[in-house]
Amino acid sequence: MIEIKIEILQKKKLYQIIHETVGFAPYEKRVMELIRLDKAKKALKLAKKREKHKFDVCLKILKQLGTHKRAKKKTAFLNNYLAEQARLEALKKTQQKVTGVTAQKEQS
């Protein structure tokens, strides 16, 4: 049981490294844009149309497009990613303000 958990963690880490290196697929970028524009239903529809299971892609079964469950999971992942990016941007701005204030105090 422990080996299975370790394998799952290793796979997640591997997917994370690949995702950081390669980036997002074009349909994922489009889904993120729709999420930013508050068109979640359309984003889910697009993800359902595009999302294919890795196994299906390996077998080149092109007629199976994806399930609602996978589409929801993908849109949730992209939504969380966008929220995390927004949080990091806000944190970066506050750090710049703080360092700017301290730099001004040191100069005067």
Secondary structure, 3 states (H helix, E strand, C coil): CHHHHHHHHHHHHHHHHHHHHHCCCHHHHHHHHHHHCCCHHHHHHHHHHHCCCHHHHHHCCCCCCCCHHHHHHHHHHHHHHHHHHHHHHHHHHHHHHHHHHHHHHHHC
